[in-house]
Amino acid sequence: MTTSIWAMLTTLRTTSLSSQPALRPLRRWVSSGHGPDECPDPGRSDIRSSNRSLPPRKIRRFFHSRTSRARKFEIRTARTHIWARRDGSQIACWNDLSGSCITVIREAPLDAGQFSVWLDTFREILRIGETSNVPCDGCTACCTSSQFIHIAPDEVDTLAEIPRELLFPAPRLPVGHLLMGYDENGHCPMLLDGACSIYAHRPRTCRTYDCRAFAASGLEIDDPKKSAINDRVRLWQFQFVDEFDRAKLDAVRSAADFVAKLEPRSDATERTLAAVEMHDQFMPD
C-alpha cells in the first residue's frame, strides 16, 4: 500500500505554488505557523485527524526561476500523511514547508440501504418492471459506459422520444425489440449536458437498472469501457442490521458462484441478475 501511494504521489507534477492558485491557501496555512506534520484541507471543517503517515521521501519539485526563467528542479524531503474525513473519505498530503499537495485517495462510501430490504425490492422491480429508486446523486456512469439499451415494443412513450435513426433491431429477439447504441465516446445519445434528456420517458432498461446489484453479488464487469460503473459499485456500502441480512448476502454470492460454474460463458450482469432471482435456494434452513 505504501509503495502504491508513493508511486501515485510522486507522479504528480508540481510547480511553484505561485503558479498554482488552487494551492495558495495551503502555502498561507503552512507559513502561518503550523507545522509540516499538520495537513489542512482549505474550506472544509470535516477533517478528523491524521491516522497514519508514510516515511519521509525525497521528491522532485519543478519550479521556474524568477531571474533566469529557466526551468529548474530541486530535491526536498517531504513526509506524506493520510488524513481521514468524517464522511469516510481519505486524502493524502505531503508538504515541505514551501508547499503542499493534496489528493483524494479514497472517496466516501455511499449508503446502499439495508441489504434484505434492498434485495427484496430489487427482485420485485425486475419481475414487474417498475422504476428502481437508486440514489444516483448526479452519477452518470451507466450512461457513459458504452451500453446497448434494449427497448421493448410496448414502450411506446420511449420510442416516441428517441430518433428512429438511433435504433436498430435487437439480435435474437422477436421483431419489434430494438436496441439503442452509444456515440463515439461511449455515451448514450440521449445524455445531454450531463443529464438524461428523456428522463421522464427513459427506457425500462434504464428504469430498472441498479448498479448496487453488483455490490451484492461481489462481481465486477469485465470490460474496460465500463470501469466507471465498477468504480461506483465499489463505493456502495450496505447496512446489515442482523444475521438475516448477512445470510441474504451470502446466499446471493453463493448463487452467483453457482451460475458461474453452471454457465461459464455468462457475464457479470447475467450472473448477478440470476443470483438475485434464485438466492432463496441458497438460504440456510
N, C-alpha and C positions, 0 to 999 in steps of 0.2 A: 504493500500500500504506500509506504513511504517513497519508494522509488518511483512509482507511477505519478504521485502527486508532484514530486520534484521534476519529473520529466515534463509534466504539463506546465508547471510554473516557469521553468527556465526557457520554455519555448515562447513565452510571452515577450514580445518585442517592446521594450520600454524605452522611452526617450525622456529628455529633461522634462520635469514637471511643468516648467514654464510653457512648454508647447502642448501640454495636455490639460485643458481647462477642467475636465471632469475629475482630475486627481488633485487639483489645487487645494480643496478643503482638507485633504489628508496632510498636505505639506504644512498648512497653517496649524493643524491639530498637533502634529509632531513637534513643530517649532514653538508651541505654546507651553512647553514644559513637561509634556507627557513623555514617558519613557518608550524606548523602541519595542519593549515587550508587550505593549498595550496596542490593540488593533481596533480602531474605531470603524464605524460604518456610518458615514455622514448622512444626516437626515432621518435616521432611524433611531428608535428608542427601545427596540426589542432584542438587543444583544444581551445574551445571558452571561456567558463567561468563556474564557479560553479553556477548553477541556484538554487540549494536548498541543504539543508543538514539535516541530521537526528540528533536527540538529542543524547548526549553522552550516551554510554552504557559501562558496564564493560564486557570485553571479556577475554576469557581464552587463553593464549598463551603457547604452549608447546615448550620446548627447552631442550637441552642436556647440562648438567653441564660439563664444561671442566675439572673440578677437580675430580669429583666422577663418571663421565659418567652415572650418574643416570638420568632417565627421570623425569623432574620436570615440573611444570607449575606455572605461575604467573598470577595475575589478574591486568589488567591495564585498564584505562579509555580511550576509543577511540571515536572519532567523525567521522561519516561517511558522505561523501559528494557525491552528484550525479552531475557528470560533463557531459556537452553536447559537442559533437564534431560537427564540421561544416558539416559532412556528415549525420547528423541526428541521429547517434547512441548515446547511453549514457553509461557511465561507473560509477561504484560505487567504492569508495576508502575510506578505513579507515586507519589511521596511529596514532601512539602513540609516535612519535619521535624516537623510536628504530626500527621501521619497518613499512612497508606499504603493503597493499594488494589491487590489482585492479581486478575487474571482469566486463565483459561486461554484462549489464543487458538489453540492447535493441539494436538490430542491426540496421544498417542504412536502410531506406526504399529503395525499388527498383522501378525504373521508369517503369511503365507498359504501358506508352504511352497515347495518347488522347483516351478517352473512346469510343466515337462514331466511330472513325476510326478503333480502335482495334475490336470492336464488329462486324462491317460490314465485315471486313476482315476475322475474325474467322468464321463467319457463312458461308461465301463463301468457305472457306477451308474445312469445314465439308461437304459441299454439293458436292464438286468436288474431294476431297481427296488430295489436294495439301499439301505442307510442311509448317507448321507453323514456323514463324520467331520469336522464343522465345529466349530472351537474357538470356540463362541459366548460362553463366559465370562459368562453371565448376560444377554446381549443378547436382547431380545425384539422387535426392530424388525420382523421379518417377521410377528410375532403381533399387532402393534398398528398395522398399516398398511392396514386396510380390504381384506383379501384374501378372495376366494372360494376355498374349499378343495374340490377335486374328490376324491370318494371313489368308487372303483370297486366293482362288485357283489361281487368276490371278497374284499374287505376285511371279512371277517365280524367279526373281533375289534374292529375300529374301529367298525363300525356298532352293535355291541352296547353300546359305551360312550357313544355320543352320543344324546341325547334325540331322538326322531323329529321333534318339532316344530321342531328347528333345521335340518332337512334339506329340500331341495326338488329336483325333477328338474333335471338339467343340460341346458340348451338344446343342441340339435343333436347330442346324444349318444344312444346306444341306451337303451332302457328299463332301469332299474336303476342307471344312473350318477346320482350325486347331488352336490349342492353344499351346503356349509355356509357361511353368511354370517358377519356380524360384528355387534357391538352398536352402540349409538348413538355410542360413542366410537371406533369403528373397530377394536375389539379382538376377537380370537377369543373366542367364548363359553366355550371350554374353558380359557382363561387365567385362573387364579385366584391371587391374591396374587403376581403376577409370575412364575408358573411354569405349565407345562402340566399340567393335572390328569389327562390321559390319556396322559402321555408314553410309557409302555411300549406303548400301543396307538394311538399317533398315526397319522393317515392317511399313506399312501405319499407323497402330495404334500409333506408336511412332512418326511418321512424323507429324501427325495432333494433337498430344497431346499438350495441353496448359493449365497449371495449373492456369493461370490468370483467366480462366473461373470461378473458384470457388470464386475468389475475386469479380467477377462481380455479381454472384448470392448470395453472402453472406453466402454460405453453407460450412460446413466442412465435411470431410469424417469421418464417424463414425466407425473407425477401428484403434485400437492402432498400428497395424503394418504399417499404412500409416501416422503416426504422422509427419514424416519428410516432407511430402507433405503439410500438414496443416501449419507447421512452415514456409515453403517457401511462401505459399499463404498469410500469414499474413504480409509479407514484401512488397507485391506488392502495389503500390500506383498509381492509375490512375490520369490523368490530365483532369480537367473539365474546358474547356475554355468558355463555355456559358451554358445557361439554357437547350439547346438541349441535351448536354451531360448528365446533371443531369436527364432529363426526360427519357433518354435511360436507365440509371442505375435503376431508379425507376420502369421502365417497366419490366426489366429483373427480378428484385426481386419480383415484383407482380406476374409475370408469374411463378416463382419458388414456391411461396406460393400456387398458383392455382393448380399446378401439385401435390404438396404435399397433398392437400385436395382431389384431383381427384383420385390420385394413392398413397394411404398412404404407400404401401409396396415398393414404388420406393426408390432407394438410392440417395445419394447426386449427384453422377455423372449423373444418369438418369434425375433427376430434373434440373440439371444445363444445360445439353445439350438441353432438351426440352424447357427450358426458353429462351435460346439463339435463338432457332429456331422460337418461337412463340411470342417473346416480342412485335412485331409490334402491335399485337392485344390489348396491354395494354398501348399503347401510347395515351396521351391526344389528343382530337380533335383539 
